[in-house]
Structure formats: C-alpha cells, structure tokens
C-alpha cells in the first residue's frame, strides 16, 4: 500500500521538481523544444480504494480515468493518472473527455478562477506496492522499458470544480540523467 503525505520526502533536485507548484505541463514544456502528451487510456475504469477515499467517493468502484505519459523532446518523463467520478466527467469535468493529446493543464490552469486545488501529497512508489507495479506496466507499454529507478517519486492533488473533485497523480520516472544538477529540467 502506498502512503501519501503532505510532507515531501524527496531530496535535492528531485524535491524541487516534485514539490513545484503550478502547472507541471507548463514547466515541462519550458524545459525542451517539444512537449507531447501520449494518451495511454481514457474512459471508465476501476478506482483504487485510495483514489475513492481521496475523492470522497467511498463505495464507488468505477470512475472516469485518463492515463498519459508526458514527454519532452521525445523522452518519457512523467506518468499521470487523472480520476473523477464518472458522472462528474459528464458534468463539471466534461472537458477532460475531449482533451485528446492536449495536457490537462489546459483545463486546470486556464480556468483557475473556477477551480480550487487542495495541497499536494507526496509518496515514494516502492517495488512492493501495487501502484508501483501498475505504473511500471504502463511505462513498459508506453516506452518499451521499465522505469530507470526502483523507487519512483510521486505527487497527487485534488482539484475541485463546482463541488466535483478530480484527482491528479503524477509519477516521475525519467532516465537517471534527468536528476543530474546540470539538467535543463531542474
């Protein structure tokens, strides 16, 4: 089981990157020549129990999910999973259904006055966790290889629009060189 906390457990460059406020997509887009969103899955999917709790949807087992890999200059850097109640994807969060390869930030940060964000939560996804295995599997499909690190830094936050919560989880799984102090992405 993954433990989420408002305390950022990461150190150095990883801490600054994972703990940065604002739009991760905008930060990534500014770090290279091209920023792309690779859609892995979108539609009705089972909710993880911790997702249902974070969304206040106790008892709901299915939600609307979007999974993507964010790339800079063709290099896969982040796996992101966005989750809301299915009925909210037909109402306040219906814009996520038509995003295609555009980043979710186009909805979250361009309509900022109508959306509130709860504090970031952080975790270290360890090999024994089911979430780490699921992310590794999705990463393998997207990139053809396993993430370079055994323990993956992750963060998540709940955005609320007209009373409807949307949980966004971002898992950082870049090549080791990403964390180098000389990296343009730091």
Backbone bond lengths (Angstrom), bond angles and torsions (degrees), N, CA, C in turn:
res aa  C-N    CA-C-N  psi(-1)  N-CA   C-N-CA  omega(-1)  CA-C   N-CA-C  phi
1 X - - - 1.452 - - 1.535 109.07 -
2 X 1.288 116.39 139.45 1.455 122.41 -179.35 1.519 109.84 -90.08
3 X 1.333 115.99 131.94 1.464 121.17 178.07 1.525 109.24 -99.00
4 X 1.323 116.96 121.47 1.463 122.99 178.11 1.516 109.24 -101.38
5 X 1.336 116.76 139.02 1.457 121.97 -178.27 1.523 110.04 -143.98
6 X 1.319 116.79 152.16 1.463 119.63 175.99 1.531 111.34 -77.66
7 X 1.333 117.78 -6.46 1.460 121.96 175.73 1.521 109.00 -89.37
8 X 1.318 116.44 124.17 1.462 122.31 -179.61 1.532 108.98 -77.24
9 X 1.352 118.47 111.34 1.466 120.77 -176.12 1.528 114.20 -82.91
10 X 1.292 118.14 -5.34 1.455 121.87 -172.49 1.521 111.21 -81.46
11 X 1.320 116.29 162.41 1.466 122.70 -176.98 1.523 110.75 -123.46
12 X 1.342 115.72 155.93 1.460 123.12 171.58 1.523 113.76 58.41
13 X 1.320 115.82 -136.85 1.464 122.25 -177.45 1.520 112.02 -59.05
14 X 1.331 115.80 -37.08 1.460 120.16 179.90 1.531 109.37 -61.74
15 X 1.330 116.80 -44.60 1.466 121.82 -178.60 1.529 111.24 -60.06
16 X 1.327 116.01 -46.46 1.474 119.86 -179.05 1.525 111.04 -64.30
17 X 1.301 116.86 -39.85 1.461 120.20 -177.26 1.533 111.18 -70.95
18 X 1.331 117.06 -49.72 1.466 121.91 -176.95 1.532 111.14 -68.99
19 X 1.324 117.42 -32.09 1.455 120.79 -176.96 1.515 115.19 -89.32
20 X 1.335 117.76 -1.56 1.468 120.70 -177.07 1.529 111.30 -63.34
21 X 1.316 115.26 136.16 1.466 121.23 177.57 1.527 109.65 -80.71
22 X 1.319 115.69 168.70 1.464 120.23 176.10 1.513 112.90 85.09
23 X 1.305 115.20 -161.17 1.458 122.69 -174.44 1.524 111.86 -82.55
24 X 1.331 116.08 116.63 1.463 120.61 175.24 1.522 109.89 -64.33
25 X 1.331 117.49 -39.23 1.468 120.65 179.69 1.523 111.68 -59.99
26 X 1.332 116.80 -42.64 1.463 119.98 179.03 1.522 110.73 -64.94
27 X 1.324 116.23 -39.47 1.463 119.77 178.82 1.524 110.37 -65.35
28 X 1.312 117.42 -43.70 1.465 120.68 177.65 1.525 111.05 -63.74
29 X 1.324 116.44 -43.40 1.470 120.61 -179.30 1.528 111.28 -59.67
30 X 1.324 116.79 -32.79 1.455 120.64 179.51 1.515 113.70 -80.54
31 X 1.329 117.11 -6.37 1.458 121.33 -175.24 1.528 114.11 -93.38
32 X 1.313 117.58 -4.75 1.467 119.62 -177.78 1.510 110.89 -156.15
33 X 1.311 114.86 -171.59 1.473 119.94 -179.79 1.532 111.68 -81.09
34 X 1.341 116.89 -38.97 1.467 119.58 -178.40 1.523 110.55 -131.25
35 X 1.307 114.65 137.93 1.461 122.35 175.84 1.515 107.26 -120.12
36 X 1.332 117.37 128.56 1.458 120.61 179.96 1.524 110.81 -134.25
37 X 1.333 113.91 154.84 1.460 122.48 177.49 1.523 107.17 -116.38
38 X 1.316 116.48 119.59 1.464 122.44 176.93 1.525 107.62 -100.71
39 X 1.320 117.65 112.61 1.461 121.78 -179.62 1.527 108.84 -79.04
40 X 1.324 115.02 123.38 1.467 121.23 -179.72 1.531 111.52 -96.05
41 X 1.324 115.64 -40.30 1.470 120.68 -178.51 1.522 108.58 -159.56
42 X 1.325 114.85 149.20 1.458 119.34 176.54 1.520 108.02 -157.52
43 X 1.332 115.58 133.19 1.462 120.53 177.84 1.515 110.94 137.21
44 X 1.327 115.48 -163.02 1.467 121.38 -179.23 1.522 109.22 -70.17
45 X 1.334 114.23 131.19 1.471 120.98 178.91 1.515 108.43 -149.11
46 X 1.328 116.49 158.55 1.468 118.97 174.30 1.530 110.54 -63.83
47 X 1.321 115.34 144.04 1.461 121.51 173.70 1.524 108.70 -89.69
48 X 1.313 116.58 143.28 1.459 120.54 170.09 1.540 106.71 -75.15
49 X 1.325 118.09 148.87 1.470 119.67 -179.77 1.532 113.14 -54.92
50 X 1.345 118.21 -40.21 1.467 119.94 -179.41 1.528 110.95 -68.86
51 X 1.332 117.72 -29.27 1.469 120.48 176.20 1.525 110.32 -68.36
52 X 1.326 115.76 -45.81 1.470 119.77 179.04 1.525 110.38 -59.58
53 X 1.342 117.11 -42.10 1.480 120.53 178.25 1.524 110.82 -63.70
54 X 1.335 117.55 -45.90 1.475 121.30 -178.43 1.526 111.18 -61.92
55 X 1.318 116.75 -30.59 1.462 121.70 -179.89 1.530 112.37 -89.33
56 X 1.314 117.45 -6.04 1.466 120.62 -176.98 1.514 111.79 71.03
57 X 1.334 116.28 30.86 1.462 121.60 -176.49 1.526 111.20 -112.06
58 X 1.312 116.71 43.78 1.462 120.68 -178.63 1.527 110.12 -50.83
59 X 1.302 115.10 131.58 1.457 120.02 178.75 1.521 114.25 93.51
60 X 1.330 117.74 -21.57 1.470 118.86 177.86 1.519 108.90 -80.15
61 X 1.308 116.42 134.08 1.451 120.77 -176.07 1.529 113.06 -109.47
62 X 1.332 116.79 -15.57 1.464 120.61 -177.73 1.521 108.77 -127.44
63 X 1.312 115.51 139.57 1.461 120.71 177.78 1.517 110.00 -138.97
64 X 1.314 115.19 -173.20 1.462 120.68 175.16 1.521 106.58 -102.75
65 X 1.318 116.56 124.33 1.459 122.81 -171.40 1.525 110.43 -125.85
66 X 1.332 115.35 141.34 1.469 122.19 172.43 1.515 106.89 -129.67
67 X 1.327 116.27 123.68 1.462 122.00 177.61 1.518 109.17 -117.67
68 X 1.337 115.70 131.42 1.460 121.07 -177.73 1.525 110.09 -139.94
69 X 1.319 114.91 161.83 1.464 122.40 169.32 1.519 106.43 -117.24
70 X 1.339 115.94 128.64 1.461 121.70 179.36 1.521 108.58 -96.63
71 X 1.334 115.07 132.14 1.468 121.14 -176.02 1.516 110.85 -125.75
72 X 1.316 115.05 145.32 1.460 122.44 171.80 1.521 106.73 -122.47
73 X 1.335 115.85 125.46 1.465 121.98 -177.87 1.533 110.90 49.42
74 X 1.322 115.41 44.07 1.469 125.69 178.11 1.523 114.99 72.33
75 X 1.332 119.02 -0.84 1.463 122.15 -179.95 1.533 108.77 -92.36
76 X 1.332 116.86 123.38 1.465 121.85 177.87 1.518 109.49 -69.90
77 X 1.347 116.64 127.73 1.463 121.23 -177.02 1.518 114.16 -122.63
78 X 1.334 117.23 -35.57 1.465 120.52 -172.45 1.526 110.31 -139.16
79 X 1.334 115.60 135.60 1.452 122.42 169.21 1.522 106.24 -100.57
80 X 1.326 117.81 128.58 1.465 121.55 -179.79 1.521 110.08 -124.82
81 X 1.331 115.32 140.05 1.466 122.36 178.04 1.520 107.27 -130.49
82 X 1.320 115.97 122.55 1.461 123.03 178.87 1.523 107.91 -113.25
83 X 1.339 116.03 134.27 1.456 121.03 -173.09 1.528 109.93 -137.67
84 X 1.325 116.04 135.57 1.462 121.33 171.50 1.530 108.10 -145.40
85 X 1.305 116.32 169.06 1.464 119.74 174.75 1.529 107.83 -63.23
86 X 1.315 116.80 144.05 1.462 119.29 -178.10 1.525 111.31 -56.27
87 X 1.329 117.66 -43.99 1.468 119.68 -178.32 1.530 111.69 -65.66
88 X 1.334 118.40 -26.54 1.477 120.06 175.82 1.533 111.22 -73.01
89 X 1.339 116.84 -24.85 1.472 119.60 176.87 1.529 111.15 -73.88
90 X 1.313 116.19 -10.89 1.464 121.28 176.32 1.526 111.08 -100.40
91 X 1.331 116.16 -8.62 1.466 122.16 -178.13 1.515 111.27 -121.10
92 X 1.355 117.33 -111.18 1.466 120.74 -174.09 1.532 114.99 -57.47
93 X 1.328 118.16 -30.03 1.471 120.90 -178.57 1.535 112.75 -107.47
94 X 1.317 118.06 24.37 1.478 119.97 -178.51 1.528 112.61 -62.85
95 X 1.328 117.75 -23.03 1.469 120.67 179.88 1.527 112.02 -62.30
96 X 1.337 118.14 -24.09 1.468 118.19 -179.80 1.525 111.59 -70.54
97 X 1.315 117.39 -21.60 1.462 120.46 -179.68 1.530 112.30 -68.65
98 X 1.326 117.64 -28.11 1.461 120.58 -175.98 1.521 114.90 -105.80
99 X 1.322 117.14 15.85 1.466 119.39 -176.80 1.523 114.10 -68.68
100 X 1.319 117.19 -33.83 1.461 118.91 -175.56 1.518 109.38 59.19
101 X 1.327 117.26 -127.63 1.464 120.96 -179.00 1.529 112.96 -93.58
102 X 1.325 117.15 12.08 1.473 119.46 173.83 1.527 108.56 -80.89
103 X 1.327 117.78 150.39 1.470 119.55 179.39 1.527 112.03 -73.03
104 X 1.321 115.52 150.74 1.462 121.74 176.36 1.525 110.48 -59.91
105 X 1.323 117.34 -26.39 1.468 121.46 178.40 1.530 111.78 -55.72
106 X 1.331 117.67 -27.31 1.466 120.72 177.55 1.521 111.45 -60.04
107 X 1.311 116.92 -28.19 1.466 121.46 176.90 1.525 110.67 -91.94
108 X 1.322 116.55 -46.60 1.460 121.13 -171.60 1.518 114.82 -69.07
109 X 1.322 117.05 -38.66 1.456 119.42 -172.16 1.521 114.26 -106.72
110 X 1.313 118.53 -9.77 1.467 120.59 176.80 1.526 111.45 -92.47
111 X 1.334 116.32 -12.33 1.469 121.73 177.13 1.523 108.95 -118.86
112 X 1.309 115.65 36.39 1.464 122.17 -169.88 1.527 113.93 -55.23
113 X 1.323 118.23 -31.98 1.462 118.83 -177.39 1.529 112.00 -68.70
114 X 1.307 117.86 -25.00 1.459 121.07 -178.62 1.528 112.73 -96.43
115 X 1.347 117.18 -1.37 1.462 121.46 -174.82 1.524 109.56 -127.48
116 X 1.335 115.88 133.51 1.457 120.11 173.55 1.523 108.93 -109.65
117 X 1.325 115.16 153.20 1.464 120.51 -179.69 1.519 109.12 -122.77
118 X 1.314 115.13 129.19 1.456 120.63 174.81 1.531 108.57 -79.55
119 X 1.332 117.72 164.59 1.468 120.40 -178.17 1.532 113.01 -58.76
120 X 1.332 114.34 149.77 1.463 120.62 175.33 1.524 110.02 -65.48
121 X 1.333 114.63 145.91 1.463 122.25 171.07 1.522 106.50 -120.34
122 X 1.335 115.85 149.42 1.457 121.00 -174.64 1.522 110.70 -126.44
123 X 1.332 115.22 154.27 1.466 121.14 175.72 1.520 108.92 -154.26
124 X 1.315 113.87 161.01 1.458 121.55 170.42 1.523 105.62 -112.81
125 X 1.322 117.31 115.22 1.457 120.54 -178.51 1.527 108.53 -83.67
126 X 1.322 115.37 111.27 1.466 122.30 -176.42 1.522 110.31 -95.88
127 X 1.340 117.31 154.98 1.466 121.37 -175.83 1.521 115.46 -52.69
128 X 1.325 118.63 -30.23 1.467 121.01 -177.52 1.524 113.16 -77.11
129 X 1.331 118.22 -13.19 1.464 119.22 -176.32 1.532 111.73 -82.17
130 X 1.314 114.67 144.45 1.463 120.16 177.00 1.518 111.50 -62.92
131 X 1.329 117.07 -36.76 1.467 120.74 178.80 1.523 110.40 -63.65
132 X 1.336 117.28 -42.01 1.473 120.36 178.54 1.525 110.32 -62.79
133 X 1.324 117.05 -40.57 1.472 120.33 178.24 1.529 110.81 -64.58
134 X 1.338 117.45 -42.50 1.466 120.97 179.02 1.528 111.36 -63.04
135 X 1.338 116.45 -43.68 1.463 120.15 178.76 1.528 110.01 -64.71
136 X 1.333 116.97 -42.92 1.472 120.60 178.02 1.517 112.10 -59.65
137 X 1.331 115.96 -39.76 1.470 120.36 178.71 1.535 110.68 -65.11
138 X 1.330 116.66 -46.69 1.473 120.39 178.59 1.533 110.56 -62.47
139 X 1.337 116.15 -40.11 1.468 121.13 179.32 1.532 110.33 -62.73
140 X 1.328 115.72 -41.88 1.479 121.37 178.29 1.528 110.47 -59.94
141 X 1.319 117.09 -43.45 1.464 121.04 178.83 1.531 110.80 -65.10
142 X 1.324 116.74 -42.32 1.472 121.15 -176.27 1.522 113.32 -72.53
143 X 1.334 115.94 -36.17 1.467 118.89 -170.72 1.522 114.73 -116.62
144 X 1.333 116.48 -14.99 1.457 119.48 -176.51 1.519 113.47 84.40
145 X 1.335 116.78 4.26 1.463 120.10 178.76 1.522 110.59 -148.60
146 X 1.319 115.14 162.65 1.461 120.84 176.71 1.527 109.44 -76.54
147 X 1.340 118.24 156.13 1.468 119.97 174.40 1.524 110.05 -56.58
148 X 1.330 115.70 147.85 1.466 121.13 -176.36 1.529 112.33 -67.35
149 X 1.313 118.74 -29.79 1.462 122.22 -177.40 1.520 110.91 -102.88
150 X 1.329 115.24 145.60 1.474 119.66 176.26 1.524 110.29 -73.58
151 X 1.333 117.36 -41.37 1.462 122.69 178.92 1.524 107.55 -102.55
152 X 1.335 116.23 124.35 1.463 120.40 -175.44 1.528 111.15 -108.21
153 X 1.333 117.24 127.45 1.457 120.48 174.87 1.532 109.45 -68.93
154 X 1.324 115.59 138.46 1.467 119.81 -179.50 1.521 109.80 -141.77
155 X 1.313 114.05 155.17 1.462 120.57 173.57 1.513 107.90 -142.95
156 X 1.325 115.57 159.81 1.450 119.90 175.32 1.519 108.67 -151.85
157 X 1.321 114.49 159.62 1.453 121.04 179.21 1.518 108.51 -155.93
158 X 1.328 114.80 150.64 1.465 120.62 176.54 1.521 108.14 -103.67
159 X 1.321 115.52 128.86 1.459 123.24 173.91 1.520 106.73 -104.92
160 X 1.333 117.42 141.79 1.462 120.46 -178.57 1.521 109.34 -126.00
161 X 1.318 114.75 128.39 1.462 122.53 177.25 1.519 107.89 -129.48
162 X 1.318 117.16 123.28 1.474 123.07 -178.49 1.530 112.02 46.55
163 X 1.336 115.86 43.76 1.454 121.48 177.06 1.516 115.09 79.84
164 X 1.330 117.85 -1.41 1.459 121.79 -177.87 1.529 110.23 -101.77
165 X 1.345 117.95 121.44 1.454 120.53 -179.66 1.531 113.06 -84.72
166 X 1.329 114.83 147.21 1.466 123.66 174.16 1.517 106.37 -133.29
167 X 1.319 117.54 121.12 1.458 122.58 179.94 1.525 109.05 -94.96
168 X 1.332 116.46 129.04 1.465 121.95 177.67 1.524 108.03 -120.00
169 X 1.331 116.07 119.66 1.461 122.47 176.60 1.525 108.37 -112.07
170 X 1.326 116.06 135.12 1.463 121.64 178.54 1.522 108.26 -126.72
171 X 1.328 115.75 126.38 1.455 122.28 -178.49 1.523 107.65 -116.22
172 X 1.312 115.44 125.52 1.459 122.11 -176.62 1.521 108.99 -92.26
173 X 1.318 116.40 114.24 1.460 121.33 -176.25 1.533 111.38 -133.63
174 X 1.321 117.55 44.14 1.462 120.04 -176.28 1.523 112.53 -78.91
175 X 1.328 115.71 171.73 1.462 118.79 172.25 1.534 109.06 -61.98
176 X 1.320 116.73 155.59 1.462 122.09 -177.02 1.524 111.80 -54.19
177 X 1.319 118.47 -35.26 1.471 121.86 -177.82 1.534 112.14 -61.99
178 X 1.311 117.34 -20.32 1.460 121.90 178.41 1.522 111.48 -57.29
179 X 1.333 117.32 -38.37 1.460 121.54 -175.36 1.526 112.76 -84.77
180 X 1.322 117.98 -5.23 1.468 120.36 -179.79 1.515 110.89 -60.01
181 X 1.338 118.40 137.63 1.467 121.05 -178.27 1.533 113.63 -55.89
182 X 1.315 118.29 -28.20 1.455 120.51 -178.44 1.528 112.76 -83.13
183 X 1.331 116.82 -5.24 1.461 121.12 -177.65 1.528 111.21 -62.07
184 X 1.307 115.81 137.65 1.486 120.92 177.75 1.524 110.94 -66.76
185 X 1.313 117.68 -16.92 1.461 121.15 -177.01 1.516 112.87 -84.36
186 X 1.294 118.86 -9.20 1.467 121.01 -177.54 1.507 110.49 -83.77
